[in-house]
Amino acid sequence: MATNDTQCTVGKTTFYQGEHQTYPLFRIESGIPCQAAREQASEMIGYACDLVLSGLLEDKPKHVWAAYYLCALGKALLDDAELGMAG
């Protein structure tokens, strides 16, 4: 659990899929310690890179799509952590 002096995610970052979507596919929750959020995002983006490589080298387009969503989640987590550290 985060202490009062720990910077945490603010819970404002969302991810929308497709045009004219009114509801986000996912949203980052508030209260996640920023350091932990950044570490998790880094790990997710690393896994996404692995998925892209396997998708391209093994002709598995589903891996590339999975990487797309994993990267989007990682970016949202990083963005929300940055908002938490700025505020």
C-alpha beads as a LAMMPS data file, in Angstrom:
LAMMPS data file: protein, C-alpha beads

87 atoms
86 bonds

1 atom types
1 bond types

-500.0 500.0 xlo xhi
-500.0 500.0 ylo yhi
-500.0 500.0 zlo zhi

Masses

1 110.0

Atoms # bond

1 1 1 0.000 0.000 0.000
2 1 1 1.256 3.476 -0.816
3 1 1 2.130 5.874 1.966
4 1 1 1.012 9.499 1.970
5 1 1 4.349 10.716 0.582
6 1 1 4.477 8.111 -2.224
7 1 1 3.573 9.441 -5.640
8 1 1 0.774 7.380 -7.174
9 1 1 -1.123 7.063 -10.420
10 1 1 -4.037 9.468 -10.702
11 1 1 -6.454 7.218 -12.578
12 1 1 -7.154 9.553 -15.504
13 1 1 -5.572 7.685 -18.415
14 1 1 -7.870 5.627 -20.634
15 1 1 -7.515 3.628 -23.837
16 1 1 -10.175 3.692 -26.548
17 1 1 -10.310 1.248 -29.448
18 1 1 -11.795 2.256 -32.782
19 1 1 -13.482 5.360 -34.082
20 1 1 -16.335 7.070 -32.241
21 1 1 -15.984 4.962 -29.095
22 1 1 -17.631 6.496 -26.053
23 1 1 -16.447 3.975 -23.467
24 1 1 -12.799 3.176 -22.832
25 1 1 -11.518 -0.341 -23.336
26 1 1 -9.533 0.109 -20.124
27 1 1 -8.538 2.779 -17.596
28 1 1 -5.629 2.956 -15.202
29 1 1 -6.744 2.892 -11.577
30 1 1 -5.589 5.560 -9.163
31 1 1 -3.380 4.802 -6.183
32 1 1 -0.751 2.587 -7.801
33 1 1 2.717 3.709 -6.648
34 1 1 4.357 5.381 -9.657
35 1 1 7.581 3.417 -9.332
36 1 1 5.691 0.115 -9.397
37 1 1 3.565 1.315 -12.321
38 1 1 6.663 2.260 -14.318
39 1 1 8.305 -1.091 -13.598
40 1 1 5.185 -2.981 -14.699
41 1 1 4.872 -0.861 -17.847
42 1 1 8.496 -1.544 -18.743
43 1 1 7.945 -5.271 -18.339
44 1 1 4.758 -5.213 -20.447
45 1 1 6.449 -3.283 -23.248
46 1 1 9.346 -5.743 -23.190
47 1 1 6.912 -8.635 -23.597
48 1 1 5.202 -6.736 -26.410
49 1 1 8.539 -6.495 -28.250
50 1 1 8.937 -10.258 -27.917
51 1 1 5.433 -10.771 -29.304
52 1 1 6.120 -8.537 -32.298
53 1 1 9.299 -10.430 -33.119
54 1 1 7.645 -13.827 -32.848
55 1 1 4.658 -12.569 -34.803
56 1 1 6.817 -11.358 -37.673
57 1 1 9.366 -14.168 -37.709
58 1 1 6.823 -16.969 -37.290
59 1 1 4.062 -15.366 -39.390
60 1 1 1.664 -15.127 -36.454
61 1 1 -0.312 -11.897 -36.875
62 1 1 -2.270 -12.550 -33.670
63 1 1 0.958 -12.012 -31.737
64 1 1 1.323 -8.583 -33.325
65 1 1 -2.233 -7.623 -32.327
66 1 1 -1.602 -8.843 -28.774
67 1 1 1.546 -6.714 -28.710
68 1 1 -0.478 -3.689 -29.837
69 1 1 -2.809 -3.954 -26.853
70 1 1 0.001 -4.726 -24.429
71 1 1 1.917 -1.648 -25.625
72 1 1 -1.204 0.494 -25.309
73 1 1 -1.700 -0.671 -21.742
74 1 1 1.965 -0.063 -20.930
75 1 1 1.836 3.430 -22.415
76 1 1 -1.343 4.256 -20.508
77 1 1 0.314 3.093 -17.303
78 1 1 3.400 5.233 -18.000
79 1 1 1.260 8.260 -18.885
80 1 1 -0.768 7.961 -15.695
81 1 1 2.375 7.502 -13.599
82 1 1 3.826 10.663 -15.150
83 1 1 0.645 12.553 -14.213
84 1 1 0.990 11.264 -10.662
85 1 1 4.626 12.357 -10.428
86 1 1 3.852 15.807 -11.864
87 1 1 1.033 16.523 -9.463

Bonds

1 1 1 2
2 1 2 3
3 1 3 4
4 1 4 5
5 1 5 6
6 1 6 7
7 1 7 8
8 1 8 9
9 1 9 10
10 1 10 11
11 1 11 12
12 1 12 13
13 1 13 14
14 1 14 15
15 1 15 16
16 1 16 17
17 1 17 18
18 1 18 19
19 1 19 20
20 1 20 21
21 1 21 22
22 1 22 23
23 1 23 24
24 1 24 25
25 1 25 26
26 1 26 27
27 1 27 28
28 1 28 29
29 1 29 30
30 1 30 31
31 1 31 32
32 1 32 33
33 1 33 34
34 1 34 35
35 1 35 36
36 1 36 37
37 1 37 38
38 1 38 39
39 1 39 40
40 1 40 41
41 1 41 42
42 1 42 43
43 1 43 44
44 1 44 45
45 1 45 46
46 1 46 47
47 1 47 48
48 1 48 49
49 1 49 50
50 1 50 51
51 1 51 52
52 1 52 53
53 1 53 54
54 1 54 55
55 1 55 56
56 1 56 57
57 1 57 58
58 1 58 59
59 1 59 60
60 1 60 61
61 1 61 62
62 1 62 63
63 1 63 64
64 1 64 65
65 1 65 66
66 1 66 67
67 1 67 68
68 1 68 69
69 1 69 70
70 1 70 71
71 1 71 72
72 1 72 73
73 1 73 74
74 1 74 75
75 1 75 76
76 1 76 77
77 1 77 78
78 1 78 79
79 1 79 80
80 1 80 81
81 1 81 82
82 1 82 83
83 1 83 84
84 1 84 85
85 1 85 86
86 1 86 87
